[in-house]
Amino acid sequence: MITDIAVERVEFRCPDSHWQSMVDYDVVLYLDADGDTWEFFSVDGVPTPSPYTIDGARFCPVCHRAVPGKPVARRFIPVPPGDDRTPRQAVSDPENHRAERHDLPLLSGAPEEP
Ligand SMILES: [Zn+2]
């Protein structure tokens, strides 16, 4: 069961001030069948390790140090159906509903490379 959905803007900054970068991560918190809580990160729809750990750190292009991220902003997304089940819109034909959404360009959370 999903308990929390958000976009988190994460800053990576080399401690020697060589480099910095911002990336928007999609973050989902969920409870598994055993009642354990898990955090699931992705960038541009691709699952990724937590940016706050060494496994998900980015590398400074100058000194090649692994730099874990720090959260600098967060946008909460309510988990449906919400307390009073509104606002919501019934979808009678899920496959063709707003079909143009499948062809929209990626709203990237990753920085543009120079
Ligand atoms: Zn560096």
Backbone and ligand atoms as CSV (ligand in chain L), in Angstrom:
chain,resi,resn,atom,element,x,y,z
A,1,MET,N,N,0.843,-1.182,0.000
A,1,MET,CA,C,0.000,0.000,0.000
A,1,MET,C,C,0.891,1.250,0.000
A,2,ILE,N,N,0.607,2.141,-0.943
A,2,ILE,CA,C,1.371,3.386,-1.029
A,2,ILE,C,C,0.880,4.354,0.052
A,3,THR,N,N,1.830,4.904,0.810
A,3,THR,CA,C,1.455,5.807,1.898
A,3,THR,C,C,1.908,7.244,1.667
A,4,ASP,N,N,2.826,7.458,0.719
A,4,ASP,CA,C,3.364,8.805,0.518
A,4,ASP,C,C,3.979,8.883,-0.877
A,5,ILE,N,N,3.675,9.960,-1.606
A,5,ILE,CA,C,4.254,10.183,-2.939
A,5,ILE,C,C,4.747,11.625,-2.973
A,6,ALA,N,N,5.946,11.829,-3.522
A,6,ALA,CA,C,6.489,13.183,-3.589
A,6,ALA,C,C,7.539,13.290,-4.688
A,7,VAL,N,N,7.808,14.527,-5.068
A,7,VAL,CA,C,8.979,14.849,-5.879
A,7,VAL,C,C,9.946,15.559,-4.939
A,8,GLU,N,N,11.185,15.102,-4.903
A,8,GLU,CA,C,12.190,15.756,-4.062
A,8,GLU,C,C,13.321,16.276,-4.933
A,9,ARG,N,N,13.611,17.553,-4.801
A,9,ARG,CA,C,14.764,18.148,-5.489
A,9,ARG,C,C,15.984,17.904,-4.624
A,10,VAL,N,N,16.990,17.263,-5.221
A,10,VAL,CA,C,18.170,16.840,-4.474
A,10,VAL,C,C,19.389,17.571,-5.027
A,11,GLU,N,N,20.153,18.135,-4.111
A,11,GLU,CA,C,21.387,18.821,-4.497
A,11,GLU,C,C,22.583,17.923,-4.208
A,12,PHE,N,N,23.469,17.828,-5.207
A,12,PHE,CA,C,24.752,17.144,-5.032
A,12,PHE,C,C,25.827,18.220,-5.124
A,13,ARG,N,N,26.669,18.283,-4.117
A,13,ARG,CA,C,27.688,19.339,-4.093
A,13,ARG,C,C,29.005,18.752,-3.610
A,14,CYS,N,N,30.016,18.810,-4.447
A,14,CYS,CA,C,31.332,18.325,-4.045
A,14,CYS,C,C,31.805,19.149,-2.849
A,15,PRO,N,N,32.288,18.472,-1.762
A,15,PRO,CA,C,32.746,19.229,-0.585
A,15,PRO,C,C,33.936,20.131,-0.888
A,16,ASP,N,N,34.637,19.878,-1.992
A,16,ASP,CA,C,35.750,20.759,-2.383
A,16,ASP,C,C,35.317,21.809,-3.407
A,17,SER,N,N,33.999,21.959,-3.576
A,17,SER,CA,C,33.427,23.000,-4.445
A,17,SER,C,C,33.825,22.895,-5.919
A,18,HIS,N,N,34.135,21.682,-6.377
A,18,HIS,CA,C,34.447,21.497,-7.794
A,18,HIS,C,C,33.195,21.543,-8.661
A,19,TRP,N,N,32.069,21.122,-8.095
A,19,TRP,CA,C,30.919,20.795,-8.935
A,19,TRP,C,C,29.681,20.737,-8.066
A,20,GLN,N,N,28.529,21.050,-8.679
A,20,GLN,CA,C,27.253,20.815,-8.021
A,20,GLN,C,C,26.200,20.541,-9.074
A,21,SER,N,N,25.128,19.877,-8.636
A,21,SER,CA,C,24.084,19.488,-9.566
A,21,SER,C,C,22.775,19.337,-8.803
A,22,MET,N,N,21.650,19.543,-9.499
A,22,MET,CA,C,20.322,19.336,-8.907
A,22,MET,C,C,19.583,18.312,-9.754
A,23,VAL,N,N,18.908,17.382,-9.082
A,23,VAL,CA,C,18.113,16.363,-9.774
A,23,VAL,C,C,16.795,16.210,-9.022
A,24,ASP,N,N,15.677,16.125,-9.776
A,24,ASP,CA,C,14.368,15.874,-9.166
A,24,ASP,C,C,14.095,14.371,-9.147
A,25,TYR,N,N,13.920,13.833,-7.951
A,25,TYR,CA,C,13.625,12.408,-7.760
A,25,TYR,C,C,12.144,12.237,-7.439
A,26,ASP,N,N,11.529,11.224,-8.015
A,26,ASP,CA,C,10.187,10.808,-7.618
A,26,ASP,C,C,10.364,9.792,-6.492
A,27,VAL,N,N,9.631,9.985,-5.399
A,27,VAL,CA,C,9.796,9.157,-4.203
A,27,VAL,C,C,8.441,8.604,-3.782
A,28,VAL,N,N,8.381,7.287,-3.621
A,28,VAL,CA,C,7.156,6.637,-3.166
A,28,VAL,C,C,7.485,5.841,-1.909
A,29,LEU,N,N,6.691,6.040,-0.851
A,29,LEU,CA,C,6.794,5.236,0.362
A,29,LEU,C,C,5.662,4.221,0.337
A,30,TYR,N,N,5.975,2.975,0.635
A,30,TYR,CA,C,4.904,1.976,0.657
A,30,TYR,C,C,5.127,0.957,1.752
A,31,LEU,N,N,4.023,0.342,2.159
A,31,LEU,CA,C,4.025,-0.735,3.139
A,31,LEU,C,C,3.927,-2.046,2.384
A,32,ASP,N,N,4.809,-3.007,2.689
A,32,ASP,CA,C,4.697,-4.312,2.032
A,32,ASP,C,C,3.760,-5.214,2.840
A,33,ALA,N,N,3.582,-6.453,2.351
A,33,ALA,CA,C,2.625,-7.377,2.972
A,33,ALA,C,C,3.022,-7.730,4.406
A,34,ASP,N,N,4.321,-7.578,4.748
A,34,ASP,CA,C,4.775,-7.876,6.109
A,34,ASP,C,C,4.635,-6.677,7.038
A,35,GLY,N,N,4.176,-5.539,6.491
A,35,GLY,CA,C,4.019,-4.346,7.318
A,35,GLY,C,C,5.278,-3.501,7.398
A,36,ASP,N,N,6.290,-3.860,6.603
A,36,ASP,CA,C,7.526,-3.059,6.584
A,36,ASP,C,C,7.373,-1.889,5.612
A,37,THR,N,N,7.975,-0.745,5.951
A,37,THR,CA,C,7.910,0.449,5.110
A,37,THR,C,C,9.162,0.539,4.254
A,38,TRP,N,N,8.956,0.847,2.969
A,38,TRP,CA,C,10.048,0.957,2.003
A,38,TRP,C,C,9.941,2.284,1.273
A,39,GLU,N,N,11.099,2.776,0.870
A,39,GLU,CA,C,11.167,4.007,0.087
A,39,GLU,C,C,11.671,3.617,-1.300
A,40,PHE,N,N,10.986,4.105,-2.346
A,40,PHE,CA,C,11.302,3.720,-3.725
A,40,PHE,C,C,11.560,4.990,-4.524
A,41,PHE,N,N,12.780,5.116,-5.075
A,41,PHE,CA,C,13.170,6.323,-5.817
A,41,PHE,C,C,13.239,6.034,-7.303
A,42,SER,N,N,12.927,7.056,-8.115
A,42,SER,CA,C,13.157,6.968,-9.560
A,42,SER,C,C,13.472,8.355,-10.092
A,43,VAL,N,N,14.150,8.369,-11.237
A,43,VAL,CA,C,14.433,9.609,-11.971
A,43,VAL,C,C,14.008,9.375,-13.407
A,44,ASP,N,N,13.155,10.220,-13.914
A,44,ASP,CA,C,12.659,10.087,-15.290
A,44,ASP,C,C,12.070,8.700,-15.544
A,45,GLY,N,N,11.398,8.146,-14.536
A,45,GLY,CA,C,10.747,6.851,-14.701
A,45,GLY,C,C,11.664,5.656,-14.554
A,46,VAL,N,N,12.920,5.882,-14.220
A,46,VAL,CA,C,13.876,4.775,-14.076
A,46,VAL,C,C,14.188,4.583,-12.589
A,47,PRO,N,N,13.877,3.381,-12.032
A,47,PRO,CA,C,14.184,3.134,-10.621
A,47,PRO,C,C,15.664,3.330,-10.339
A,48,THR,N,N,15.978,3.897,-9.179
A,48,THR,CA,C,17.355,4.229,-8.840
A,48,THR,C,C,17.554,4.105,-7.327
A,49,PRO,N,N,18.783,3.822,-6.877
A,49,PRO,CA,C,19.026,3.805,-5.428
A,49,PRO,C,C,18.763,5.183,-4.819
A,50,SER,N,N,18.546,5.196,-3.520
A,50,SER,CA,C,18.322,6.458,-2.820
A,50,SER,C,C,19.497,7.413,-3.054
A,51,PRO,N,N,19.216,8.668,-3.433
A,51,PRO,CA,C,20.300,9.628,-3.643
A,51,PRO,C,C,20.977,10.035,-2.339
A,52,TYR,N,N,20.389,9.628,-1.207
A,52,TYR,CA,C,20.929,10.004,0.103
A,52,TYR,C,C,21.903,8.955,0.639
A,53,THR,N,N,22.170,7.915,-0.165
A,53,THR,CA,C,23.102,6.860,0.242
A,53,THR,C,C,24.300,6.845,-0.715
A,54,ILE,N,N,25.348,6.138,-0.309
A,54,ILE,CA,C,26.531,6.010,-1.172
A,54,ILE,C,C,26.159,5.302,-2.481
A,55,ASP,N,N,25.271,4.302,-2.399
A,55,ASP,CA,C,24.864,3.581,-3.618
A,55,ASP,C,C,24.209,4.496,-4.653
A,56,GLY,N,N,23.494,5.514,-4.184
A,56,GLY,CA,C,22.801,6.409,-5.106
A,56,GLY,C,C,23.510,7.740,-5.296
A,57,ALA,N,N,24.720,7.853,-4.742
A,57,ALA,CA,C,25.474,9.108,-4.849
A,57,ALA,C,C,25.855,9.384,-6.297
A,58,ARG,N,N,26.093,10.656,-6.597
A,58,ARG,CA,C,26.640,11.034,-7.913
A,58,ARG,C,C,28.135,11.286,-7.719
A,59,PHE,N,N,28.863,11.265,-8.833
A,59,PHE,CA,C,30.311,11.419,-8.744
A,59,PHE,C,C,30.743,12.786,-9.227
A,60,CYS,N,N,31.583,13.433,-8.438
A,60,CYS,CA,C,32.165,14.708,-8.858
A,60,CYS,C,C,33.011,14.450,-10.108
A,61,PRO,N,N,32.760,15.187,-11.194
A,61,PRO,CA,C,33.529,14.943,-12.420
A,61,PRO,C,C,34.988,15.373,-12.308
A,62,VAL,N,N,35.338,16.129,-11.283
A,62,VAL,CA,C,36.721,16.612,-11.136
A,62,VAL,C,C,37.528,15.671,-10.237
A,63,CYS,N,N,37.064,15.448,-8.987
A,63,CYS,CA,C,37.835,14.617,-8.046
A,63,CYS,C,C,37.283,13.193,-7.943
A,64,HIS,N,N,36.158,12.907,-8.640
A,64,HIS,CA,C,35.580,11.564,-8.731
A,64,HIS,C,C,35.105,11.029,-7.390
A,65,ARG,N,N,34.902,11.914,-6.434
A,65,ARG,CA,C,34.382,11.525,-5.127
A,65,ARG,C,C,32.879,11.218,-5.258
A,66,ALA,N,N,32.413,10.190,-4.536
A,66,ALA,CA,C,30.975,9.906,-4.476
A,66,ALA,C,C,30.327,10.917,-3.540
A,67,VAL,N,N,29.320,11.633,-4.038
A,67,VAL,CA,C,28.689,12.718,-3.286
A,67,VAL,C,C,27.217,12.386,-3.065
A,68,PRO,N,N,26.843,11.933,-1.849
A,68,PRO,CA,C,25.421,11.732,-1.571
A,68,PRO,C,C,24.674,13.066,-1.639
A,69,GLY,N,N,23.392,12.996,-1.971
A,69,GLY,CA,C,22.595,14.210,-2.124
A,69,GLY,C,C,22.029,14.724,-0.819
A,70,LYS,N,N,21.555,15.981,-0.892
A,70,LYS,CA,C,20.820,16.585,0.221
A,70,LYS,C,C,19.517,17.134,-0.343
A,71,PRO,N,N,18.383,16.869,0.338
A,71,PRO,CA,C,17.113,17.385,-0.173
A,71,PRO,C,C,17.035,18.892,0.033
A,72,VAL,N,N,16.577,19.622,-1.014
A,72,VAL,CA,C,16.464,21.079,-0.891
A,72,VAL,C,C,15.037,21.572,-1.113
A,73,ALA,N,N,14.169,20.723,-1.688
A,73,ALA,CA,C,12.768,21.105,-1.867
A,73,ALA,C,C,11.949,19.836,-2.072
A,74,ARG,N,N,10.648,19.944,-1.782
A,74,ARG,CA,C,9.809,18.744,-1.858
A,74,ARG,C,C,8.401,19.136,-2.282
A,75,ARG,N,N,7.819,18.385,-3.213
A,75,ARG,CA,C,6.422,18.576,-3.589
A,75,ARG,C,C,5.673,17.291,-3.276
A,76,PHE,N,N,4.746,17.396,-2.340
A,76,PHE,CA,C,3.911,16.279,-1.897
A,76,PHE,C,C,2.804,16.029,-2.925
A,77,ILE,N,N,2.523,14.770,-3.216
A,77,ILE,CA,C,1.424,14.395,-4.109
A,77,ILE,C,C,0.447,13.563,-3.289
A,78,PRO,N,N,-0.808,14.004,-3.152
A,78,PRO,CA,C,-1.755,13.240,-2.335
A,78,PRO,C,C,-1.973,11.835,-2.888
A,79,VAL,N,N,-2.074,10.864,-1.985
A,79,VAL,CA,C,-2.347,9.480,-2.377
A,79,VAL,C,C,-3.853,9.321,-2.540
A,80,PRO,N,N,-4.324,8.848,-3.720
A,80,PRO,CA,C,-5.762,8.714,-3.912
A,80,PRO,C,C,-6.321,7.554,-3.085
A,81,PRO,N,N,-7.631,7.548,-2.759
A,81,PRO,CA,C,-8.631,8.504,-3.212
A,81,PRO,C,C,-8.785,9.729,-2.318
A,82,GLY,N,N,-7.979,9.906,-1.317
A,82,GLY,CA,C,-8.109,11.075,-0.450
A,82,GLY,C,C,-9.178,10.878,0.615
A,83,ASP,N,N,-9.204,11.783,1.572
A,83,ASP,CA,C,-10.092,11.628,2.725
A,83,ASP,C,C,-11.563,11.618,2.334
A,84,ASP,N,N,-11.974,12.526,1.437
A,84,ASP,CA,C,-13.397,12.606,1.078
A,84,ASP,C,C,-13.654,12.126,-0.351
A,85,ARG,N,N,-12.644,11.454,-0.959
A,85,ARG,CA,C,-12.750,10.876,-2.304
A,85,ARG,C,C,-13.004,11.918,-3.392
A,86,THR,N,N,-12.643,13.168,-3.120
A,86,THR,CA,C,-12.747,14.213,-4.139
A,86,THR,C,C,-11.492,15.062,-4.075
A,87,PRO,N,N,-11.142,15.777,-5.137
A,87,PRO,CA,C,-11.765,15.684,-6.459
A,87,PRO,C,C,-11.233,14.467,-7.194
A,88,ARG,N,N,-12.070,13.888,-8.013
A,88,ARG,CA,C,-11.631,12.794,-8.872
A,88,ARG,C,C,-12.533,12.738,-10.096
A,89,GLN,N,N,-12.031,12.080,-11.142
A,89,GLN,CA,C,-12.720,12.019,-12.430
A,89,GLN,C,C,-12.813,10.562,-12.851
A,90,ALA,N,N,-14.022,10.085,-13.106
A,90,ALA,CA,C,-14.198,8.708,-13.568
A,90,ALA,C,C,-13.577,8.543,-14.953
A,91,VAL,N,N,-12.959,7.390,-15.190
A,91,VAL,CA,C,-12.335,7.090,-16.480
A,91,VAL,C,C,-12.996,5.828,-17.026
A,92,SER,N,N,-13.802,5.979,-18.081
A,92,SER,CA,C,-14.556,4.836,-18.610
A,92,SER,C,C,-13.728,4.009,-19.594
A,93,ASP,N,N,-12.746,4.640,-20.247
A,93,ASP,CA,C,-11.939,3.936,-21.245
A,93,ASP,C,C,-10.458,4.198,-20.947
A,94,PRO,N,N,-9.874,3.477,-19.968
A,94,PRO,CA,C,-8.509,3.789,-19.523
A,94,PRO,C,C,-7.478,3.773,-20.652
A,95,GLU,N,N,-7.653,2.908,-21.647
A,95,GLU,CA,C,-6.646,2.810,-22.704
A,95,GLU,C,C,-6.597,4.066,-23.573
A,96,ASN,N,N,-7.760,4.617,-23.863
A,96,ASN,CA,C,-7.814,5.776,-24.756
A,96,ASN,C,C,-8.009,7.103,-24.035
A,97,HIS,N,N,-8.148,7.044,-22.735
A,97,HIS,CA,C,-8.341,8.267,-21.971
A,97,HIS,C,C,-7.129,9.187,-22.120
A,98,ARG,N,N,-7.365,10.415,-22.580
A,98,ARG,CA,C,-6.284,11.389,-22.794
A,98,ARG,C,C,-5.080,10.704,-23.476
A,99,ALA,N,N,-5.355,10.072,-24.598
A,99,ALA,CA,C,-4.341,9.255,-25.274
A,99,ALA,C,C,-3.096,10.056,-25.634
A,100,GLU,N,N,-3.231,11.365,-25.818
A,100,GLU,CA,C,-2.069,12.184,-26.192
A,100,GLU,C,C,-0.995,12.175,-25.108
A,101,ARG,N,N,-1.362,11.798,-23.895
A,101,ARG,CA,C,-0.373,11.798,-22.808
A,101,ARG,C,C,0.773,10.833,-23.092
A,102,HIS,N,N,0.512,9.780,-23.880
A,102,HIS,CA,C,1.557,8.792,-24.172
A,102,HIS,C,C,2.662,9.368,-25.067
A,103,ASP,N,N,2.345,10.429,-25.826
A,103,ASP,CA,C,3.313,10.987,-26.785
A,103,ASP,C,C,3.948,12.286,-26.317
A,104,LEU,N,N,3.646,12.692,-25.083
A,104,LEU,CA,C,4.221,13.946,-24.594
A,104,LEU,C,C,5.724,13.784,-24.351
A,105,PRO,N,N,6.487,14.869,-24.511
A,105,PRO,CA,C,7.918,14.778,-24.217
A,105,PRO,C,C,8.158,14.552,-22.724
A,106,LEU,N,N,9.302,13.976,-22.406
A,106,LEU,CA,C,9.670,13.719,-21.020
A,106,LEU,C,C,9.864,15.026,-20.270
A,107,LEU,N,N,9.214,15.144,-19.124
A,107,LEU,CA,C,9.471,16.250,-18.212
A,107,LEU,C,C,10.611,15.778,-17.315
A,108,SER,N,N,11.821,16.068,-17.709
A,108,SER,CA,C,12.991,15.462,-17.070
A,108,SER,C,C,13.260,16.024,-15.683
A,109,GLY,N,N,13.672,15.129,-14.776
A,109,GLY,CA,C,14.105,15.544,-13.465
A,109,GLY,C,C,15.616,15.641,-13.377
A,110,ALA,N,N,16.286,15.226,-14.454
A,110,ALA,CA,C,17.752,15.212,-14.467
A,110,ALA,C,C,18.295,16.523,-15.028
A,111,PRO,N,N,19.465,16.902,-14.594
A,111,PRO,CA,C,20.054,18.140,-15.102
A,111,PRO,C,C,20.433,18.002,-16.570
A,112,GLU,N,N,20.439,19.104,-17.262
A,112,GLU,CA,C,20.924,19.080,-18.652
A,112,GLU,C,C,22.443,19.035,-18.601
A,113,GLU,N,N,23.000,18.150,-19.407
A,113,GLU,CA,C,24.456,18.030,-19.436
A,113,GLU,C,C,25.050,19.152,-20.297
A,114,PRO,N,N,26.155,19.731,-19.867
A,114,PRO,CA,C,26.758,20.815,-20.666
A,114,PRO,C,C,27.375,20.285,-21.954
L,1,ZN,ZN,ZN,35.200,17.293,-6.433
